[in-house]
Amino acid sequence: MVYSEDISEATPKGEYILQVSATDADDEPNAAITYSLQGAGSELFSIDEETGVVTVGDILDSDTHPLYQLEAVASDVDGNSCSSWLMIGLLDENDNPPIFTEAVYNVSVSENTTVNTLLSRVQAVDPDAGMS
């Protein structure tokens, strides 16, 4: 099974994302399951070991990492385990200001330049993705 959810990169720490679930055919207490997360970026998320609830664990930035592919592992007391993939996509927010491509633009204008003559072009870029 694959769990998938898109969240805003501005989602605050501790906010619910999704819940994973597993079952064990053993009788109690051997049926007790604990959950954990593995994979690159798993330190940015938290999982409740008993319930499987996944929450935001740290500051997220879609401009540097727009998608996390994590592995949720369910383990029983005997050491048996199974896993599922978590796909957590980050939706970009407008959190970066535009930046001029040059620190200084120098323009020389001749005294006989006619009115409405293009003197220079300036350019700014926005590191946010898309229309953010």
C-alpha positions as CSV (number, residue, x, y, z in Angstrom):
1,M,0.0,0.0,0.0
2,V,1.1,3.6,-0.7
3,Y,0.0,6.5,1.4
4,S,0.1,9.9,-0.4
5,E,-0.6,13.4,0.8
6,D,0.2,16.9,-0.4
7,I,0.7,19.6,2.2
8,S,1.7,23.2,2.2
9,E,5.4,23.9,2.9
10,A,4.1,26.3,5.6
11,T,2.3,23.5,7.5
12,P,3.3,24.1,11.2
13,K,5.3,21.6,13.3
14,G,3.0,19.1,15.0
15,E,0.3,19.3,12.3
16,Y,-1.4,16.1,11.3
17,I,-0.6,14.7,7.8
18,L,-2.0,11.2,7.7
19,Q,-2.2,8.0,9.6
20,V,-0.7,4.6,8.7
21,S,-2.3,1.4,9.9
22,A,-1.2,-2.3,10.2
23,T,-2.7,-5.4,11.9
24,D,-1.1,-8.4,13.5
25,A,-2.9,-11.8,13.6
26,D,-1.2,-12.7,16.9
27,D,-3.0,-12.6,20.2
28,E,-2.2,-9.8,22.7
29,P,0.4,-8.9,23.9
30,N,2.2,-10.3,20.8
31,A,-0.1,-8.3,18.5
32,A,1.2,-4.9,19.8
33,I,2.5,-2.9,16.8
34,T,5.0,0.0,16.9
35,Y,5.5,2.4,14.0
36,S,8.6,4.1,12.7
37,L,9.7,6.2,9.7
38,Q,12.8,5.6,7.5
39,G,14.3,7.3,4.5
40,A,15.9,10.5,3.4
41,G,14.1,13.4,5.1
42,S,12.4,11.2,7.7
43,E,13.9,13.4,10.4
44,L,11.6,16.3,9.2
45,F,8.5,14.2,10.1
46,S,7.3,12.4,13.3
47,I,5.2,9.3,13.7
48,D,3.4,8.3,16.8
49,E,4.9,4.8,17.6
50,E,1.5,3.6,18.9
51,T,-1.1,5.2,16.6
52,G,0.8,5.6,13.3
53,V,-0.2,9.2,13.1
54,V,2.3,11.1,11.0
55,T,2.9,14.8,11.7
56,V,5.2,17.6,10.6
57,G,8.4,17.5,12.7
58,D,10.4,20.4,11.4
59,I,10.4,23.3,9.0
60,L,9.8,22.2,5.4
61,D,10.8,23.9,2.1
62,S,9.4,22.9,-1.2
63,D,12.0,25.0,-3.1
64,T,14.8,22.6,-2.0
65,H,12.8,19.3,-1.6
66,P,9.3,19.2,-3.1
67,L,8.6,15.5,-2.5
68,Y,9.5,13.1,0.3
69,Q,9.4,9.3,-0.3
70,L,9.5,7.7,3.1
71,E,9.0,4.2,4.4
72,A,6.6,3.6,7.3
73,V,7.6,0.4,9.2
74,A,5.2,-1.5,11.4
75,S,6.9,-3.9,13.8
76,D,5.5,-6.4,16.4
77,V,7.1,-7.5,19.6
78,D,8.6,-10.6,18.0
79,G,10.6,-8.5,15.5
80,N,8.4,-9.2,12.5
81,S,7.7,-6.2,10.4
82,C,6.1,-4.9,7.2
83,S,6.4,-1.5,5.5
84,S,4.5,0.9,3.2
85,W,5.6,3.9,1.2
86,L,4.6,7.4,2.2
87,M,4.7,10.0,-0.6
88,I,4.5,13.5,1.0
89,G,4.4,16.3,-1.6
90,L,5.0,19.9,-0.6
91,L,3.0,22.7,-2.1
92,D,5.0,25.9,-2.6
93,E,4.0,29.1,-0.8
94,N,5.1,32.6,-1.8
95,D,7.8,32.8,0.9
96,N,10.8,34.2,-1.1
97,P,11.1,37.8,-2.3
98,P,12.1,38.5,-5.9
99,I,15.8,39.2,-6.4
100,F,17.4,41.4,-9.1
101,T,19.9,39.6,-11.3
102,E,22.5,42.4,-10.9
103,A,23.4,44.2,-7.7
104,V,23.9,47.5,-9.6
105,Y,22.7,48.6,-13.1
106,N,24.9,51.4,-14.6
107,V,23.4,53.3,-17.6
108,S,25.1,56.1,-19.5
109,V,22.8,58.4,-21.4
110,S,23.9,60.7,-24.2
111,E,22.6,64.2,-23.9
112,N,21.1,64.0,-27.4
113,T,19.1,60.8,-26.6
114,T,15.6,61.0,-28.0
115,V,12.5,60.8,-25.8
116,N,11.2,57.2,-25.3
117,T,14.5,55.6,-26.1
118,L,15.1,52.4,-24.2
119,L,17.9,53.0,-21.8
120,S,18.3,49.7,-20.0
121,R,16.5,46.5,-18.9
122,V,16.5,45.3,-15.4
123,Q,15.5,41.8,-14.4
124,A,14.3,40.1,-11.2
125,V,13.7,36.5,-10.5
126,D,11.6,34.8,-7.9
127,P,12.9,31.5,-6.5
128,D,9.4,30.3,-5.6
129,A,8.0,27.7,-8.0
130,G,5.2,28.5,-10.5
131,M,3.0,31.5,-9.8
132,S,3.9,31.7,-6.0
